[in-house]
Amino acid sequence: MMMPPGKSRRGDSARDAAEAAFKSVTKKPVEAVPEARKVPGVKSIVSLRLDQDVLEYFQEGGPGWQERINEALRKAAGK
């Protein structure tokens, strides 16, 4: 009887045990992902969908409209 490639007459239990032992000693422990350091005052670039009338309201005040939106959002967030 022909054995399929990679199979032995002894069975796979010895090979499986050896592979399991090898994997257990060579596996790197899972390390916790470090938290990103928060730097105060750093802004993030985001894409935000606003109603056209809301955008126009903030832009009517001229330059600085993005800061005014940020201030309104901070106030709404209780910050």
N, C-alpha and C positions, 0 to 999 in steps of 0.2 A: 504494500500500500504506500503510495507516495504522500509525503507530508507537504502541506502548503509551505511556501517560502517563509522563513522566519519562525517556524514552529519546530519544536524538538519533541523527541519521544518522552522526555521527562515531564513535559507539560509546561505551562507558563507560570505556575505558582512560584517557582524559585526566581524566575526573571522578574515577576511582578513584585515580589518581596524585596529584591535587590533594588529595583527602580524606586519603590516607595521609600526605602531606607536612604537612598541617595538624595531623593527630592527633599526629604525631611531635614537633612543636614546642609543642603545647598540653597534652600529657600531663604530669601532675604525677608526679615521681619517687616511688616507693614508699618511705615512711619506716618505719623499724623502730619497732615499738610499744615505748614505754619501759616498763621493768619497774616494777611497783608497788613503792613504797617500803615496806619492812617496818619496822613500829614494834614494838619489843620490848614484850611484855606485853599486846598487844591480843588480845582474844578474838574469835572468829568464831562466829556463830550457825549451827548446823547441825541437820539432822534426822537422827537416828540410830536405827536399830532394834536393840534389845537384847532378849535373852531375858528373860522376866519374872523368873526366879530371879536373874539377874545384877543387874538393876535393884533388886530387893528387897534383895539383899546390900549394895549401896552405900547404899540409903536407910535401912537399919536403923541406921546410925551417926548419923542425924539430919541437921540442916542441914549443908551443905557437901558433899553427896553428889556433885554435879557436879564439884567440884574434886578429889574423890577419884578419880572416873573419869578425869579429865584426867591426874592424877598416874600412875595405873596405865597409861594409854595412852602417856605419855611414857617410862615405864620400859620398856614393851614395845618402843617404837621406839628404845630405846638413847640417849635424850636425858637 
